Amino acid sequence: MTGTDVGLEALRSDANKWATAGNTTSAPAGVIAELALGGADMSMWAVDCGLDRTYDELRTTLQTQLSRAAENFHAIAATLRQTAETYEREEQANAQNLKQTY
């Protein structure tokens, strides 16, 4: 196995780890979406104090942050895979050009 092969394998391995992190992070975001509570689900005191709004703001913020994190993790994985593919393709083209030169 050449140094290039090891590097490409490392890029692809890292891409898989980032994709797994994205999948792991997106699951709780879906669960949090289902945890909505309205004023009818809380006590009158909680509604009077605005706890229902505070809870919903916190819930939606957390859901948004987890969703964005998952998107970013998947984007990192895609970029790493694309980098490995581009590097591999260019390395093969350069090797072919070198063979044709000699």
Z-matrix of the N, CA and C atoms (Angstrom, degrees):
N
C 1 1.459
C 2 1.530 1 107.58
N 3 1.313 2 116.37 1 129.66
C 4 1.460 3 120.91 2 -178.57
C 5 1.522 4 110.73 3 -84.14
N 6 1.330 5 114.56 4 168.50
C 7 1.459 6 119.44 5 177.28
C 8 1.517 7 112.09 6 -60.96
N 9 1.321 8 115.22 7 -35.05
C 10 1.465 9 119.76 8 178.17
C 11 1.524 10 110.68 9 -65.33
N 12 1.338 11 116.02 10 -42.28
C 13 1.471 12 119.97 11 179.11
C 14 1.521 13 111.03 12 -61.95
N 15 1.328 14 115.79 13 -41.51
C 16 1.466 15 120.28 14 179.60
C 17 1.523 16 110.01 15 -63.65
N 18 1.340 17 116.48 16 -42.64
C 19 1.462 18 120.38 17 178.97
C 20 1.516 19 112.50 18 -63.87
N 21 1.322 20 116.31 19 -41.83
C 22 1.467 21 120.28 20 178.75
C 23 1.520 22 110.91 21 -66.34
N 24 1.325 23 115.61 22 -39.93
C 25 1.467 24 119.86 23 177.74
C 26 1.527 25 110.31 24 -63.15
N 27 1.327 26 116.65 25 -39.86
C 28 1.466 27 120.57 26 178.88
C 29 1.529 28 110.90 27 -65.37
N 30 1.334 29 117.01 28 -41.47
C 31 1.467 30 119.99 29 177.61
C 32 1.523 31 111.07 30 -60.74
N 33 1.318 32 115.96 31 -44.95
C 34 1.470 33 119.76 32 -179.12
C 35 1.525 34 111.59 33 -68.63
N 36 1.310 35 116.64 34 -36.52
C 37 1.467 36 120.34 35 177.27
C 38 1.528 37 110.36 36 -64.75
N 39 1.326 38 116.23 37 -44.20
C 40 1.465 39 119.86 38 177.22
C 41 1.526 40 111.04 39 -62.95
N 42 1.326 41 116.90 40 -38.88
C 43 1.467 42 120.57 41 178.27
C 44 1.525 43 110.51 42 -60.17
N 45 1.322 44 116.42 43 -41.55
C 46 1.471 45 120.01 44 178.65
C 47 1.523 46 111.43 45 -64.43
N 48 1.323 47 116.84 46 -37.57
C 49 1.474 48 119.93 47 178.42
C 50 1.522 49 111.06 48 -65.83
N 51 1.337 50 116.77 49 -42.33
C 52 1.460 51 119.88 50 178.03
C 53 1.527 52 111.15 51 -65.60
N 54 1.326 53 117.37 52 -38.86
C 55 1.469 54 120.75 53 178.17
C 56 1.525 55 110.39 54 -63.99
N 57 1.330 56 116.36 55 -41.08
C 58 1.467 57 120.22 56 177.10
C 59 1.522 58 110.35 57 -62.55
N 60 1.325 59 116.66 58 -42.23
C 61 1.469 60 120.17 59 177.84
C 62 1.526 61 110.46 60 -61.96
N 63 1.324 62 116.91 61 -38.91
C 64 1.465 63 120.37 62 177.74
C 65 1.515 64 112.19 63 -64.14
N 66 1.326 65 116.02 64 -42.60
C 67 1.471 66 119.86 65 178.34
C 68 1.521 67 110.78 66 -65.99
N 69 1.315 68 116.29 67 -40.78
C 70 1.464 69 121.22 68 -179.18
C 71 1.522 70 111.02 69 -66.57
N 72 1.318 71 116.86 70 -35.20
C 73 1.462 72 121.28 71 -178.23
C 74 1.523 73 112.13 72 -78.82
N 75 1.316 74 117.53 73 -31.21
C 76 1.467 75 119.23 74 -177.71
C 77 1.527 76 112.33 75 -74.28
N 78 1.318 77 117.75 76 -26.48
C 79 1.472 78 120.25 77 -179.24
C 80 1.532 79 112.18 78 -60.92
N 81 1.337 80 119.73 79 -49.49
C 82 1.467 81 118.87 80 178.81
C 83 1.526 82 113.22 81 -63.51
N 84 1.322 83 117.57 82 -30.01
C 85 1.466 84 119.97 83 179.13
C 86 1.525 85 110.35 84 -61.35
N 87 1.319 86 116.96 85 -39.23
C 88 1.460 87 120.67 86 177.54
C 89 1.517 88 112.52 87 -67.24
N 90 1.313 89 116.01 88 -37.57
C 91 1.468 90 120.39 89 179.06
C 92 1.523 91 110.19 90 -68.01
N 93 1.324 92 116.32 91 -42.29
C 94 1.465 93 120.50 92 -178.74
C 95 1.522 94 110.75 93 -62.20
N 96 1.319 95 117.41 94 -33.63
C 97 1.466 96 120.88 95 178.99
C 98 1.524 97 111.15 96 -60.07
N 99 1.317 98 116.28 97 -30.93
C 100 1.465 99 120.85 98 -178.04
C 101 1.528 100 112.87 99 -83.66
N 102 1.311 101 117.91 100 -3.85
C 103 1.461 102 121.11 101 -176.19
C 104 1.526 103 113.04 102 -95.72
N 105 1.311 104 117.02 103 24.53
C 106 1.461 105 120.69 104 179.93
C 107 1.528 106 110.25 105 -67.12
N 108 1.320 107 114.79 106 137.52
C 109 1.464 108 121.63 107 176.00
C 110 1.519 109 108.16 108 -128.16
N 111 1.298 110 116.80 109 135.91
C 112 1.456 111 121.48 110 176.11
C 113 1.518 112 110.21 111 -104.34
N 114 1.307 113 114.93 112 179.99
C 115 1.455 114 120.08 113 179.54
C 116 1.515 115 113.00 114 -58.40
N 117 1.328 116 117.35 115 -33.95
C 118 1.465 117 121.28 116 -179.99
C 119 1.526 118 111.64 117 -67.83
N 120 1.326 119 116.92 118 -20.36
C 121 1.464 120 120.89 119 -179.62
C 122 1.524 121 112.37 120 -87.44
N 123 1.329 122 116.93 121 -6.90
C 124 1.464 123 121.52 122 -177.59
C 125 1.521 124 109.86 123 -120.34
N 126 1.290 125 114.72 124 169.96
C 127 1.466 126 118.90 125 179.26
C 128 1.530 127 110.36 126 -73.00
N 129 1.309 128 115.80 127 160.93
C 130 1.453 129 120.93 128 178.68
C 131 1.534 130 109.88 129 -61.40
N 132 1.316 131 116.47 130 -37.08
C 133 1.466 132 120.73 131 178.38
C 134 1.531 133 110.36 132 -61.72
N 135 1.326 134 116.66 133 -43.71
C 136 1.464 135 120.85 134 -179.76
C 137 1.525 136 110.61 135 -62.67
N 138 1.331 137 116.34 136 -40.41
C 139 1.464 138 120.35 137 178.68
C 140 1.524 139 109.87 138 -66.86
N 141 1.329 140 116.88 139 -43.61
C 142 1.466 141 120.55 140 179.09
C 143 1.525 142 111.75 141 -60.08
N 144 1.309 143 117.07 142 -34.11
C 145 1.472 144 121.78 143 179.54
C 146 1.527 145 112.63 144 -84.87
N 147 1.323 146 117.16 145 -6.18
C 148 1.458 147 120.87 146 -179.90
C 149 1.514 148 114.14 147 81.87
N 150 1.329 149 115.87 148 16.06
C 151 1.458 150 119.40 149 -179.08
C 152 1.525 151 111.89 150 -63.80
N 153 1.323 152 117.06 151 -32.67
C 154 1.466 153 119.26 152 178.87
C 155 1.526 154 111.16 153 -63.52
N 156 1.332 155 117.07 154 -41.37
C 157 1.469 156 120.61 155 178.10
C 158 1.534 157 111.01 156 -68.58
N 159 1.315 158 115.93 157 -42.60
C 160 1.468 159 120.13 158 179.28
C 161 1.519 160 110.76 159 -61.38
N 162 1.323 161 116.22 160 -44.66
C 163 1.467 162 120.77 161 178.61
C 164 1.524 163 110.30 162 -60.36
N 165 1.340 164 116.57 163 -45.59
C 166 1.460 165 119.42 164 -177.73
C 167 1.527 166 111.43 165 -67.00
N 168 1.326 167 117.39 166 -38.00
C 169 1.468 168 120.25 167 176.47
C 170 1.526 169 110.69 168 -62.45
N 171 1.313 170 116.48 169 -44.12
C 172 1.461 171 120.96 170 178.58
C 173 1.525 172 110.61 171 -63.25
N 174 1.320 173 116.21 172 -45.48
C 175 1.463 174 120.79 173 -178.90
C 176 1.523 175 111.18 174 -61.83
N 177 1.331 176 117.27 175 -46.94
C 178 1.466 177 119.70 176 -178.66
C 179 1.529 178 111.59 177 -69.40
N 180 1.330 179 117.33 178 -35.65
C 181 1.467 180 119.83 179 176.93
C 182 1.519 181 110.61 180 -63.81
N 183 1.308 182 116.88 181 -45.75
C 184 1.462 183 120.85 182 179.19
C 185 1.528 184 110.85 183 -63.25
N 186 1.311 185 116.58 184 -42.86
C 187 1.466 186 120.83 185 178.34
C 188 1.531 187 110.35 186 -61.67
N 189 1.318 188 116.78 187 -44.69
C 190 1.464 189 121.24 188 179.59
C 191 1.521 190 111.21 189 -62.58
N 192 1.331 191 116.61 190 -45.23
C 193 1.464 192 120.16 191 -178.99
C 194 1.527 193 111.61 192 -64.04
N 195 1.315 194 117.01 193 -41.82
C 196 1.468 195 119.84 194 177.96
C 197 1.528 196 111.32 195 -65.76
N 198 1.315 197 116.76 196 -40.33
C 199 1.470 198 120.37 197 178.44
C 200 1.522 199 111.11 198 -64.66
N 201 1.324 200 116.33 199 -42.74
C 202 1.470 201 119.93 200 178.30
C 203 1.526 202 110.85 201 -65.24
N 204 1.315 203 116.41 202 -40.90
C 205 1.468 204 119.67 203 178.16
C 206 1.524 205 110.16 204 -60.53
N 207 1.322 206 116.62 205 -45.15
C 208 1.468 207 120.44 206 179.44
C 209 1.529 208 110.61 207 -61.05
N 210 1.324 209 117.03 208 -43.80
C 211 1.469 210 120.85 209 178.03
C 212 1.523 211 110.67 210 -60.48
N 213 1.329 212 116.41 211 -44.61
C 214 1.464 213 120.14 212 -179.83
C 215 1.521 214 111.57 213 -65.47
N 216 1.326 215 117.18 214 -40.51
C 217 1.465 216 120.21 215 178.66
C 218 1.529 217 110.55 216 -62.79
N 219 1.326 218 116.85 217 -41.57
C 220 1.471 219 120.51 218 177.98
C 221 1.534 220 110.81 219 -67.38
N 222 1.324 221 117.19 220 -35.44
C 223 1.468 222 120.35 221 177.39
C 224 1.530 223 110.63 222 -66.15
N 225 1.320 224 116.80 223 -40.08
C 226 1.465 225 120.48 224 176.71
C 227 1.523 226 109.77 225 -62.21
N 228 1.325 227 116.73 226 -44.71
C 229 1.472 228 120.88 227 179.32
C 230 1.526 229 110.60 228 -60.32
N 231 1.318 230 116.58 229 -44.98
C 232 1.469 231 120.36 230 -179.76
C 233 1.524 232 111.06 231 -63.85
N 234 1.315 233 116.92 232 -40.11
C 235 1.464 234 120.65 233 179.18
C 236 1.519 235 111.25 234 -65.54
N 237 1.324 236 116.80 235 -41.75
C 238 1.466 237 119.96 236 178.04
C 239 1.526 238 111.03 237 -63.27
N 240 1.320 239 116.87 238 -42.29
C 241 1.471 240 120.06 239 178.06
C 242 1.529 241 111.03 240 -64.27
N 243 1.314 242 115.91 241 -43.87
C 244 1.463 243 120.44 242 179.30
C 245 1.529 244 110.42 243 -63.42
N 246 1.316 245 117.00 244 -39.88
C 247 1.460 246 121.06 245 177.85
C 248 1.519 247 110.66 246 -61.81
N 249 1.327 248 116.78 247 -44.89
C 250 1.468 249 120.80 248 179.07
C 251 1.526 250 110.63 249 -62.30
N 252 1.322 251 116.90 250 -43.92
C 253 1.469 252 120.62 251 -179.82
C 254 1.529 253 111.31 252 -64.37
N 255 1.323 254 116.66 253 -44.00
C 256 1.464 255 120.78 254 179.66
C 257 1.522 256 110.67 255 -63.64
N 258 1.322 257 116.20 256 -46.46
C 259 1.462 258 120.24 257 -179.32
C 260 1.527 259 110.62 258 -62.00
N 261 1.324 260 116.39 259 -43.32
C 262 1.463 261 120.68 260 -179.82
C 263 1.533 262 110.92 261 -63.75
N 264 1.321 263 116.18 262 -44.77
C 265 1.461 264 121.13 263 179.99
C 266 1.537 265 110.68 264 -62.84
N 267 1.320 266 117.13 265 -44.59
C 268 1.461 267 120.47 266 -179.45
C 269 1.527 268 111.40 267 -69.04
N 270 1.306 269 116.88 268 -36.27
C 271 1.466 270 120.73 269 177.83
C 272 1.531 271 110.29 270 -64.26
N 273 1.326 272 116.61 271 -41.47
C 274 1.468 273 120.25 272 177.58
C 275 1.527 274 111.12 273 -65.70
N 276 1.318 275 117.08 274 -41.36
C 277 1.468 276 120.93 275 178.57
C 278 1.527 277 110.44 276 -64.49
N 279 1.315 278 117.13 277 -41.44
C 280 1.463 279 120.53 278 178.70
C 281 1.523 280 111.24 279 -65.61
N 282 1.317 281 117.21 280 -39.38
C 283 1.467 282 120.79 281 177.88
C 284 1.524 283 110.08 282 -64.09
N 285 1.322 284 116.83 283 -40.37
C 286 1.470 285 121.05 284 178.39
C 287 1.527 286 110.44 285 -65.24
N 288 1.312 287 116.91 286 -42.84
C 289 1.469 288 120.92 287 178.19
C 290 1.523 289 110.92 288 -62.85
N 291 1.314 290 116.46 289 -39.02
C 292 1.458 291 120.89 290 179.33
C 293 1.524 292 110.68 291 -65.79
N 294 1.339 293 116.93 292 -40.59
C 295 1.468 294 120.80 293 177.82
C 296 1.525 295 110.72 294 -63.09
N 297 1.321 296 116.80 295 -39.42
C 298 1.461 297 120.75 296 -179.29
C 299 1.527 298 111.81 297 -70.79
N 300 1.316 299 116.23 298 -26.34
C 301 1.459 300 120.56 299 179.66
C 302 1.516 301 111.00 300 -71.47
N 303 1.326 302 117.03 301 -36.07
C 304 1.470 303 121.09 302 -177.24
C 305 1.471 304 111.36 303 -103.99
